[in-house]
């Protein structure tokens, strides 16, 4: 039996045969105002209602998780009013799972759906913030921020994270390095030749991932002049999106 008010690890519910759906509700509103994680919650969000009522065919006593950047709680459906209103009642508090490091991913904007893949997988691995950068050899200079935020939020909901990473508008490589100069920044690349520093003991850091064509000579000279450290991603040549995810995994491990 689960007691209201007790706090338990997310997923340690008595019904272990069913994967609980998680919904990020920060800045979400219902007809009464901002949604808060109280003992009773009314949901009127069309997207969530569609998922619950039409996709999952939820009925009273159906359990789900709501979370924001501060709390995570298990609820059950107490009442369904038509197709546009659901009343939830609190079952218990849950312990939020958040990354133990703040990793800032500065990656060269890629073409097609490669950015989507980077956003999704790096969120699952624990990236704190996404900084898309424009380099001299970038394949693309724009990023659909609204789409990116949706991908990140859904990835966080599905992987069990108790927070949702930020993503900003693309900026030039020079601007990015200047703006995040207070972070230990690492150039991630193939080969052990230039590997200088072990980032394992750092709690906050940034990783720089270049485009498919690699960094140009001026960018490499700038890195050298700034004394930026290098971290090897192994002996094989990686695609830019693979390098981004591999680098995040290495920094967070």
Secondary structure as UniProt FT lines:
FT   TURN            4..5
FT   STRAND          7..9
FT   TURN            10..11
FT   TURN            16..17
FT   STRAND          21..24
FT   TURN            26..27
FT   STRAND          29..30
FT   TURN            31..32
FT   STRAND          33..34
FT   STRAND          40..43
FT   HELIX           46..49
FT   HELIX           50..55
FT   TURN            60..61
FT   STRAND          63..67
FT   STRAND          72..81
FT   TURN            82..84
FT   STRAND          85..95
FT   STRAND          102..108
FT   TURN            112..113
FT   HELIX           114..125
FT   STRAND          129..134
FT   TURN            136..137
FT   HELIX           145..159
FT   STRAND          166..167
FT   STRAND          171..172
FT   HELIX           173..179
FT   TURN            180..182
FT   STRAND          184..189
FT   TURN            193..194
FT   HELIX           199..201
FT   STRAND          204..209
FT   TURN            212..213
FT   HELIX           217..226
FT   STRAND          229..232
FT   HELIX           240..252
//
